């Protein structure tokens, strides 16, 4: 009786093993392996093609007009309703974009009354107008934001010298919210960084007029 109950189970086990190891099952496994190999190879090929295309892309070799400048503006800072002597020294570069805008980046030092600070300025210049902004910390530890907006123009018969005037400038204290208006003007020396700005007359036309 025990042998009769065991026999059907053994037959079923043999049938399952036969199916698992039949030529058809092996063929399916082989196809799966082939498909897997093909996919992996395909991915590798695509990656190689992408890398090749990226390597063949042309590099932007356009030399953009670029100048470096340095100078100092001086004037007044209005603090608590009274004017105090103030100066701003700038030293940076400007690069001309395709749309005619000069992107400006500059280190700067500002002194007003008995305060002094170093900061970084960035902004743009176009059509004789300039806008700069930056943040810094006074030597007293007070953080502030500075905004400089004004005009620039070349000095007659003095190549490389520009007059710069910040007509809408102010310092904004980040701690107490106090605004200190600035009245600043001065001379800035400008010179070419690359051959594309060696033609001074052309540079002046590009730098002051769009």
C-alpha positions as CSV (number, residue, x, y, z in Angstrom):
1,X,0.0,0.0,0.0
2,X,2.8,2.3,0.8
3,X,4.5,1.6,-2.5
4,X,1.3,2.4,-4.5
5,X,1.2,5.9,-2.8
6,X,4.8,6.6,-3.5
7,X,4.7,5.6,-7.2
8,X,2.6,8.5,-8.6
9,X,4.8,11.0,-6.8
10,X,7.9,9.5,-8.3
11,X,6.4,9.6,-11.8
12,X,5.5,13.2,-11.4
13,X,9.1,14.1,-10.3
14,X,10.5,12.3,-13.3
15,X,8.2,14.2,-15.7
16,X,9.2,17.5,-14.2
17,X,12.9,16.7,-14.6
18,X,12.4,15.6,-18.2
19,X,10.8,18.9,-19.1
20,X,13.4,20.9,-17.3
21,X,16.3,19.2,-19.1
22,X,14.5,18.7,-22.5
23,X,16.1,20.1,-25.7
24,X,13.3,22.7,-25.9
25,X,14.0,24.0,-22.4
26,X,17.7,24.2,-23.2
27,X,16.9,26.0,-26.5
28,X,14.9,28.6,-24.5
29,X,17.8,29.1,-22.1
30,X,20.1,29.4,-25.0
31,X,17.9,32.0,-26.7
32,X,17.7,34.0,-23.4
33,X,21.5,33.9,-23.1
34,X,21.9,35.1,-26.7
35,X,19.3,37.9,-26.2
36,X,21.1,39.0,-23.0
37,X,24.5,38.9,-24.8
38,X,23.0,40.9,-27.7
39,X,21.5,43.5,-25.4
40,X,24.8,44.0,-23.5
41,X,26.7,44.2,-26.7
42,X,24.1,46.7,-28.0
43,X,24.5,48.9,-25.0
44,X,28.3,48.8,-25.3
45,X,28.1,49.7,-29.0
46,X,25.7,52.6,-28.3
47,X,28.0,53.9,-25.5
48,X,31.0,53.7,-27.9
49,X,29.1,55.6,-30.6
50,X,28.0,58.3,-28.1
51,X,31.6,58.6,-26.8
52,X,32.8,58.8,-30.4
53,X,30.3,61.5,-31.4
54,X,31.1,63.5,-28.2
55,X,34.8,63.4,-29.1
56,X,34.1,64.6,-32.6
57,X,32.0,67.6,-31.6
58,X,33.7,70.9,-32.5
59,X,35.2,72.9,-29.6
60,X,34.2,76.5,-29.3
61,X,37.4,78.4,-30.4
62,X,35.8,81.8,-30.6
63,X,38.0,84.4,-28.9
64,X,35.7,86.8,-27.1
65,X,36.9,90.4,-26.6
66,X,38.2,90.8,-23.1
67,X,39.6,93.7,-21.1
68,X,41.1,94.2,-17.7
69,X,40.7,97.3,-15.7
70,X,41.6,98.9,-12.4
71,X,40.9,102.3,-10.8
72,X,39.5,104.2,-7.9
73,X,36.4,106.2,-7.4
74,X,36.1,108.7,-4.6
75,X,33.4,110.8,-3.1
76,X,31.0,110.6,-0.2
77,X,29.0,108.2,1.8
78,X,25.9,109.5,3.5
79,X,25.8,108.1,7.1
80,X,23.2,109.3,9.6
81,X,22.4,112.3,7.4
82,X,26.1,113.5,7.1
83,X,28.6,113.1,4.3
84,X,31.7,111.1,5.0
85,X,34.6,110.7,2.6
86,X,34.5,107.3,0.8
87,X,36.6,105.5,-1.8
88,X,36.1,102.3,-3.9
89,X,39.1,100.6,-5.5
90,X,38.2,98.1,-8.3
91,X,40.4,95.6,-10.2
92,X,38.8,93.1,-12.6
93,X,38.0,91.9,-16.1
94,X,35.1,92.3,-18.6
95,X,34.2,89.8,-21.3
96,X,31.9,90.7,-24.2
97,X,29.1,88.2,-25.0
98,X,27.5,87.7,-28.4
99,X,24.6,90.0,-27.5
100,X,27.0,92.9,-26.9
101,X,26.8,92.8,-23.1
102,X,30.1,93.0,-21.2
103,X,30.1,90.6,-18.2
104,X,32.1,92.2,-15.4
105,X,33.8,90.6,-12.4
106,X,36.0,92.5,-10.0
107,X,37.6,92.5,-6.7
108,X,37.0,95.7,-4.7
109,X,37.9,97.5,-1.5
110,X,35.7,100.1,0.0
111,X,36.5,102.6,2.8
112,X,33.9,104.9,4.3
113,X,34.4,107.0,7.4
114,X,36.4,104.7,9.6
115,X,35.1,101.5,8.0
116,X,36.9,99.3,5.6
117,X,36.0,96.1,3.7
118,X,37.0,93.8,0.8
119,X,34.4,92.3,-1.5
120,X,33.8,90.8,-4.9
121,X,31.6,92.5,-7.4
122,X,29.9,91.2,-10.5
123,X,27.5,92.6,-13.1
124,X,27.3,93.9,-16.6
125,X,28.2,96.9,-18.7
126,X,26.6,98.0,-22.0
127,X,26.0,101.3,-23.9
128,X,28.0,103.3,-21.4
129,X,26.0,102.1,-18.4
130,X,27.3,99.7,-15.7
131,X,25.6,97.8,-12.9
132,X,27.5,96.0,-10.2
133,X,26.6,94.3,-7.0
134,X,28.3,92.3,-4.2
135,X,28.4,91.4,-0.6
136,X,31.1,91.9,2.0
137,X,31.9,92.2,5.7
138,X,33.2,95.4,7.3
139,X,36.3,95.2,9.5
140,X,33.9,95.8,12.4
141,X,32.2,92.4,11.6
142,X,29.1,93.9,10.1
143,X,27.9,92.3,6.9
144,X,26.5,94.4,4.1
145,X,25.4,94.4,0.4
146,X,26.5,97.0,-2.1
147,X,24.8,98.1,-5.3
148,X,26.6,100.3,-7.8
149,X,24.9,101.8,-10.9
150,X,26.3,104.4,-13.1
151,X,28.0,105.4,-16.3
152,X,31.4,105.2,-18.0
153,X,32.9,107.0,-21.0
154,X,36.4,107.3,-22.5
155,X,38.4,110.4,-21.7
156,X,39.1,112.5,-24.8
157,X,42.6,111.9,-26.2
158,X,43.7,109.6,-23.4
159,X,43.7,106.1,-24.7
160,X,42.7,103.5,-22.2
161,X,41.4,105.9,-19.6
162,X,37.7,106.0,-18.7
163,X,35.7,108.2,-16.4
164,X,33.3,106.2,-14.2
165,X,30.6,107.7,-12.1
166,X,28.3,105.7,-9.8
167,X,25.2,107.9,-9.7
168,X,22.8,105.4,-8.0
169,X,24.9,103.6,-5.4
170,X,24.3,102.5,-1.8
171,X,25.4,100.2,1.0
172,X,22.7,98.2,2.7
173,X,23.4,96.8,6.1
174,X,22.3,93.2,6.5
175,X,22.0,93.5,10.3
176,X,20.1,96.7,10.9
177,X,18.7,97.4,7.5
178,X,20.2,100.9,7.2
179,X,20.8,102.2,3.7
180,X,23.9,104.4,3.1
181,X,23.8,106.3,-0.2
182,X,27.1,106.7,-2.1
183,X,28.3,109.5,-4.4
184,X,31.3,108.3,-6.3
185,X,33.3,109.1,-9.5
186,X,36.8,108.6,-10.7
187,X,39.2,107.3,-13.4
188,X,39.6,103.7,-14.5
189,X,42.4,102.3,-16.6
190,X,41.3,99.8,-19.3
191,X,43.5,97.6,-21.5
192,X,43.1,94.7,-23.8
193,X,43.7,91.1,-22.6
194,X,43.7,89.5,-26.1
195,X,44.4,90.6,-29.7
196,X,40.6,90.9,-30.4
197,X,40.6,94.2,-28.5
198,X,43.9,95.6,-29.8
199,X,42.0,98.0,-32.1
200,X,41.2,100.7,-29.5
201,X,38.8,102.6,-31.6
202,X,36.8,99.4,-32.4
203,X,37.0,98.5,-28.7
204,X,35.6,101.8,-27.6
205,X,32.7,101.5,-30.0
206,X,31.9,98.0,-28.7
207,X,32.4,98.9,-25.1
208,X,30.3,102.1,-25.1
209,X,27.8,101.5,-27.8
210,X,25.9,98.2,-28.6
